[in-house]
Amino acid sequence: MSDLNLALIGNCSYAALIDQQARVVWACLPRFDADPVFSALVNGDITEESRGLYEIELKNFSHSSQEYLPNTAILRTVLHDRTGGAVEITDFAPRFEQFGRIYRPVMLVRHIRPLSGNPVIRVRLRPGHSYGAGTPETTHGSNHIRYVSPDLILRLTTDLPVSYIMDEIPFLLDGRHSLILGPDESLSEAIGDTGRAFFENTRKHWHEMARHLAIPFEWQEEVIRAAITLKLCSFEESGAILAAVTTSIPEAAGSERNWDYRFCWLRDSYFVVQALNRLGITHTMEDYVRYILNIAATTNGEAPQPVYGITLDTKLSERSESHLSGYRGMGPVRAGNQAYEQVQNDVYGSIILTATMSFFDQRLTQPGNLDLYETLEALGHHALDLFQQPDAGLWELRNDSHVHTFSSVMCWAACDRLARIATQLDLEPRTGFWRQKAEHMRKVILDKAWNAEINSFAESFGGSELDASLLLLHELGFIEATDPRFIGTVEAIEKQLRRGNFLFRYAKSDDFGKPENAFLVCTFWYIDALAAIGRKAEARELFENMLAHRNHVGLLSEDVDPETGELWGNFPQTYSMVGLINSAMRLSKSWEEAF
């Protein structure tokens, strides 16, 4: 049965997910949001007839072990058989500097070698196209097989017998071999030499990235893995960072909460930039800020969408793909996300909070200037007009429009940051204007969102329901952590939304009924809020619990079953990994305290 004990490999052009038996069960090519060439993850259980996978099957398989090579995105899987045989499979996507630029081909390299015994393997390379509806045509030569689909041609180049792969014939693995799946181009050097060179250069690249990370004293391995995962979820060509690399992994069993997350949500941007800044990954941070500023510059006076494609695509029409049965058969499998049509007023704050970094971080090569400020001011005026207007809210409720407190606070944050930027640019009249507007907005929000009966801010003006986004009021600078109203809000939320050691985003019914699983990033928000109000020991305990619920290679999805601890939802979830990074940075002992 499928689960989310999956490992992620990639190179910032594409990504692939590999299960514990070294089967490639998900990969969209040639980029993250493309047709899945390997789609077995969302097509029921894997059987002899399954397609959309790439497997190196060990005869008489018994068990396996799997890990990343330290401080890299290179995966090592060891398969054991019942007679003492063992095979090592090393998987990676080449990524390294070459000719003054990053070389990141749409290529998957697999090295295999016997470790013990006389292992017999079978290679099942079964790509698909059109979301499982079609099978590529094949042609072959002495050392390669071509897989020809309507929009993509892949070439497998290998020093294994081609006939064994084409006919899926079991054979004795008697030495080291390489399988290089990538563009329809001939290799210029020997297969083994190419594979070894790509491996060494890729390993060196990831080691260099890890060496330059700013990390906390505690939880270093966990933060490094989260940082590499965050990097792997970036589409370097445009700077976009995806919410996740999958579509349609349900938030809970049979819930039909199956969404396509292979896009870029503005709501994530501020927290992603925070994490990148704390880690010192300035190049990726600047690329991502530039992606967000491209959105700001191209709205032409219209409201920004909540979500965009990875190359700034604006139309993400949602459809169901009937040829794929779904994760564990739990359909539908969706492509596209109708949330792009929703009204979410928090987007103004998300853009301006993200852009603020350009005016204050002197490491960046393209600092903010007056032209950018004037672009942001246009968004600020929209925020000022809309902070008391109903919207779909942070959680994209499709049939529930209210004046959501979080959206209003994000509009306030837009105006507050404009005042701060104006001060930085010595624009005194603009500082005064935006400061006055922000103070007025804050007074209105404090009056309309506070509910004295529950001693908490409510999720919407005049309401009594709670949601986890209220835990961010201190993080956003709206209210001090020592303010009794914030402390009351944290206490009310934990009473209503905490289930065991996890936090739900809300408890009320929505379009699909009541949520069944906890939203992982909300637990990180809760951890941060506890630390802010002085309950740091509790925060550390909950954080350690979150680390214990990562999968076997240190990754997190979107949701978790609070009863069983099983991971659910799209994977790996950028928001969850960012939450881990930010919480670790806040909770860790300082380097000075440690010695």
N, C-alpha and C positions, 0 to 999 in steps of 0.2 A: 504494500500500500504506500502511495506517495506521502511524503511529509516534507517539512521545510528544513530538514537536516541537509542543506545544500551549501556548496561553496561557490563563490563568485570569482570568476577570472575576467579579465578585460584589459583594454588599453586606452580608454577614453574615446574610442571610435565605436566600439560595440562591447557587449558583455555576454557571457555564457554562464549558465548554472549547471553544476556537476553534482550528482548525488554520491552517496557513500560507496557505491559500486563503480564509481568512475564513469557513469553514464552521463553524457551531455543531454540534458532533458529540456533545456530552454536556451535559445539564442536567436535573436532577430538580426538579420543581415540585409544590407550592409551597415545598418545603424540601429540604435536602440528602439526606435518606433516603427521599424519596418516589419514586413511579413516574417513570422517566426519560421526559420528553416528547421529548427528543432523545437517541437511543441509538445513532446510527450508529457510534460508537467501538467498540462491542462487538457489531457485527453484520456482520462481514466487511468486504470492500473496498467502497468507495463506487462505485456504478454509476448509470446513468440511472434504474434502478428503485428505488434505495435510498429508504428512508423513515427517519424519525427524525433529520432534519437540517434546517438552515436555511442556505441557500446564496444568496449573491449571485454568480452565475456570470458571468464575463467571456468573451465570444465571442473565439475565437482566443487564449486565455490562453497566455502565455509563461512568466512568472515572477512572483515576489512578494517583497516585503520586509515585515517586521513588527517592531514595537517598542511598548513602553509609552511613553506620554507620561511624561516624567521625574517620579519621585516620586508616581506615581498608579497606580490600577488601571484606567486607561483605555487601551484598546488601539487602535493605528493600524496598519492593513494597507493596503498599496498593491499593487494587481493591475495587471500590464502585459500588453498584448496584442502580437501579432507585427507590428502595423502602426504602432506608436508610440503607441497609446492607453494611458491609465492612469486608474485609478479609486482613490480613497481611501475606505476604510471605517473609521469610528470606532465602536467598541463599548464600552459600559459599562452598569453597573447603577446606577441613581441611589442616592446615599447622601449625605445632608447634614442639617444641623440645621435644624429647622423647628418653630415653635411650642414651643420649649423642649425638643424631643426629636429623636431621630434618625429621619429619614424614610428608610425602606429598603423600598420596595414590591417585590413580585415582578414585576420589569419589566426588560426588555432593550431598550435604545435603540441604534439603528443610524443613523448619519449617513453618507450617501454623496454623493460629488461627483466630477465628472470633473476630472482634472488636465491631460490632454493628449489630442490627437487626437479621434476620434469613437467613444468606447467604446460597445459594445452589450452590455447586460447582461440576465440573466434571473434573476428571484427564484424560488427553489424553497423554499417554506416548507411543510414536511411533518412536522408533529408526530405523535406516536403516543401510545398509552396501553396500559396493562396489559402492560408490559414487551415492547412490540413486537407484541402480539397484535391490537391494534385501531387503527383510524383514526378520528379525530374527525369528527363531522358538521360541516358548515359552513353558515353563513348570512352575509349581507353587507349593507352599506348603502353610501352614497355614498363614504365615506372609511374604512370599516372592514370587517374580516372577523372573524367569531366562529368559534372552534374549540371544539366542544362535546364533551367526553368525560364518562364517567360520574361522575368525581370532580372535574373541573376544567373551567372555561370560560376560555379565553384570548381576548383581543381584540387584533387588530393594527389600529392606527390609523396612517394614512399619507397623505402628500400625493402619492404615486405613484398611477397608475391602478389601481384595485382589480382590474379585469378582467385586467390584465396579470399580476398576482400569482396570481389564482385559476386562470388557464389556463396559467400558466408561459410567457408569450409573451415572446420577446426584444424589446427596445426600446432606442432611442438614449437614453443618459443625457445630458440637456442642461442640467443645473443641480443645485443642492443639494437633497437630499430627506431626509426622516426616516421611519424605521419604528419605531414604538413598540409593542412586544409586552408585554402585561401583563394586569391584571385586566379583567373585563368591565364596564368603566365608561367613560363618555364623558369626553373631556378638556374642561376648563372654559375653555381658551384655545386659540389657533391651534396647529396641530401643530408648525410650525417654531419658534414662540416657546417652546412647552413644551420641545421638544427642546434648544434653545439654553440655556434657563434651567437645565434639569437638568444639562447638560454643565458649565456654568460653576460651579454650586454644588457639583457632585461633584468637579470638579478642585480647587476651593478646599479642600474637606474633606480630600482626601488630602494636599494640600500642607501643611495645618496638622498633620496627623498626623506627616508626615515631619519637619517643623520641630521637633517636640518629642521626637524620638527621641534617646536617648543612644547614640551610635555610636562605633566605634573610629576612630582616625586613618586606618588603612589599610582598604582594601576597603569603602569607604563605600557605593558604589552597590550592591554585592553584598548587603550587610547590609540596606540599606533595602528592596531587592526582597524579600529573605527575610522581613523584618518585615511588609511589606504582604501577602505570601502567607500568613503565619501568621494575620494578622488576617482575611483572606478565608476561612480555614478555621474560623472561629469562628461558632457559632450564637448570636447575641447575645441572643435571647429567653431562653435558659436559662443561657448562659455556657459551654456545652460547646465543646470544640475537637476537631474530627474528626481521625482518623488520615489520611484522604485523602477526596477528593470522589467517587471512583470505586469501582466494584466490578469484580472479575474480570479486571483486567489481569494476565496471568500473571507470576509471578516469573521464569520462564524459558520459552523457546519450547516449546510442547507439554507442559509439565510438569504441567498440571492443578492447579498451586498457584494457584488462582484464588479469591480471597477477597473478601468484601464489607468494605470498610474505612470505610464511611460512619458510623462509630460512635466512641465515646470510650473509649479504653483507659486504665485506671488506671496501667499501667506507664509511660505517656508523661508523666504529670502532673508529676512532680518536675522533669524536664528542660524541659518547656514553661514551668513557672513560673520556673525559672532564667532562661530566655531572655527572657521578658516582663519580669522584674525588671531584668535587665541593660540592656534597651532602654528602660526607663522607661515601658512601656505599662501603667500601674498600673490603669487602669479595666478593661481586658480581663483583667488578671491577677486582680483582685479578683473579677470575675464568674466566672472559671474556678475560683478557690479556693472560691467559694460553691457552684458546681456540685458539686465534690468533697465539700464538707461536707454537702450535701444527701444524697449517697449514704451518708456516715457516719451521718447522723441517721436514716436510714430502713432500716437493715439489721436492726433489731429483734433484735440478738443473733446473727443468722445471718452466715455468711461473706460478705463482699462478692464480687460477681462480678468477673471480670477486665475485662469490657467492658459498657458500658451504651449505650442509645440516647441520642440528643441531647436528649431530654426526659425522661431518667431511665427510659426504658423498660427493663424487665428481661427480657422474653421476645423474643429475637432469632432465632427459629427459622429454620434454614437450609433453603433450597429452591433448585432449579435452574429457570431460566426458559427453556423449550425454544424459544420463538419468536425468541430472539436467538442467533446462531451463535457469538458470541464475538469477542474482539479478534483480527483476522486469521483469523477462523474457528476460533480455539483456545478452544473451550468447556471446561467449562460456564460459563454466566453464573449466578452465585449471588446470591440476595438473603437477607439475614440471615447470622448467624455463630454457629455452634454453640459457639464458644469461651466463650460466656456460661455454659455449663454446667460448665466445667472448674474444677478446684481449682488455684488459683495462690496460694501463700502469700506471694508478694511484695506482694500487694495491701495488706496492713496497713502495711507500710513506705511504700508509695506514697501512701496517704491521709495518714498522719501527717507524712511529709516535706513534703507539699504544704501541710498545715494549719499547719505550724510558722511559715510566713511570717506568718500572722495575729498571732502573738504578738511578732514582732520588727520588723516593718516599720511605722514610725510614720506612713507616708503613707496607710495604708489607713483607710477610713471606718468599718469594722466590725472592730475589733481583737478578738483572741481573749480569752476570759474563762474563769472557772472552770467554767461549764456546758459550754463546748466542750471544755475539758480533760478533764472527767469522761467525756464521750462518747468522746474519743480513748483514754482509759485502758482503756475496755472493749475496744477494738480491740487495745491493747497486750497485754492479758492473753491474747487469742487468739494474738498473735504469739509470746508467751512459750511457750505450749503447743505451738505448731506448728512451731517453727524447726527441729526435727529430724525432721519428718514428710515423706513423699514428696509430690510434686505434679507438675503438668504442666510447670512451669518457665516462664521468661520467654518461651520460643519456642513455647509452646502445643503441645508434642508430644502428639499425640492417643493414641498407644499406647506411651508410654514414661514411666513414673512412677519418679522417683528422689528422694532428698533433694538437691535442687539447691543448690549453694553460693550462687548469687545470691539465691535465695528466702530462704535462711537469713540471709544478710547483711542483706537488707531487713527481716527480722524483728528482727534486732539493731538496725538503724537506727531502727525504730519505738520500741524501748525507750530507746535512747540519746537520741533527740529528746524523749521524754517527760521524761527527767531534766532536760534543758536547759530545757524549758518550765516545769517545776516550779520550777527555780531562778529563772526570770524572774518567776514568780508568787509567789515567797517561800513556797513549800510545802516546807519543809525535809524533813519526813518522807518525802514522795513523791520528792523528789530522791534521797535515800539509797536508797529501795527500788528505783527504776528504774535508778540507777547500778550497784547491786550486781547486778541481774539482767542488765544489758547486759554487764558485765564477765565474768560467768559464761558468757553466750552466746558472747562473743568467744573465750574460751579453748576452748570446745568446737569452734567453727568452725575455729579455727587448728589444732587437733589433728586434726580429721577431714577437713578439706578440703585440707590441705597434703600434697603427694606429693613426698617427697624424691628419689625415683628420677628424676622428670622436672624437678625443681627448679622446681616451679610449683604453684599452687593448681589443683585439678581442678574440672571443672564439677559434680561431685556427690561426696558424701561417699564416701571409699574408692575413688574412681574414678581413671582415668588420662586420660580424654578432656578436651579443652579447649573452651571457648566464649568468644566475645568479651565477654560480660558481665563476665568476670573483670577486664577492663580498668577497670571502674568502682569497684574496691575502694578506690582512693585517693580518687576523686571523692566517694564516700559517706562518707569519713572513717574507714573501717574500718582502714586501714593507711597508714603514711607512704609517700610516694613514694620516699624514700631507703632504705626497708627492702629488704634484699637479696631477700626473698621476693617483693616486688612487682616489682622489677627482673627477677628470674628468670621471673616469670609473663609479663611483657611480652615477654621474649626467646623464651620457649617458644611463646607465641601467634603471634608473627610467623613463626616457623619452620614452624608447622603450618597456620596459617590465612591467611597472606598469599599473594596471587596477584598478582604484578606490583605495582601501586601501590594495590591494594584488599585489603580484609579480608573473609573469609567469617565468618558468625556461628558456624558449626561445620562440621566436615568429615565427621562420621559420617553414615551413612544414617539417614533418618527414614521416616515413613509413605509418602513418595513417592520414595524413593531418596536419592542424594547430591545436595546443593544444587549447582546449576550456575553461579549468579551470585552476586556479592558484595552484601551488605546494606550500603547506603551509610552508615547511621548508625554502623555498626561501624567503618568507616574513620575517621570523625570521632572516635570514642572512642580509637582507636589513635593518632591525631594528638595528642589531648589527653594521652594517657599518655606519649608520646614527649617532649612538652614538659615534663611533670612530672618526668621522670627525667633531664632535662638535655640531651636530644637535640633541641633546638629548631630547629636548621637543617634537619634531616631532616623535622621536623613541618611547617615552613613550605613545604618543597618538595612534600610530599604534599598540603598544603592547596591550594596553587596548582593542583595536578593535579585536585583535586576541583572547583575552580571552573571549570576548563577543560572539565569533563564535564557542566556544567549545559546545559540546552537553549538554544535561540537567544534566549529571553527571560529566562534566568536561573533556571529552575526545575529541581527534582530530583524523581525518582520514588523508589521504594523500593529498587530493585536496579539493578545495572549488570553487563553482560557484561565480564569483565576482559580478554577478548581483543579485542573490537571497540569497547568503550566505549559500546555502545548501552544506553539506559535501558529498564528493564523494571519491572513491578510497579505497584501503584496510585499514582495521580498527582493533584496533587502531594503528596508524602509529608511530612506535618508533621514527623515525626521527623527526616527528612533536613534540612529547612530549619532546624530547631532546632539540629541538630548544626553546621550551617554558622555560625549566629549565635554559638553558644557557643565554637566554635574560633576564630573571628575575634576575638572579644573577648579570648581568652587570648593569642593570638599577635601581635596588632598592637603596633607601637610605640606608646608613650603619646604624647599630644599634646605633652607636655613634651620627650620625646626627639626629636620631629620638627622642632623649631625651635631 
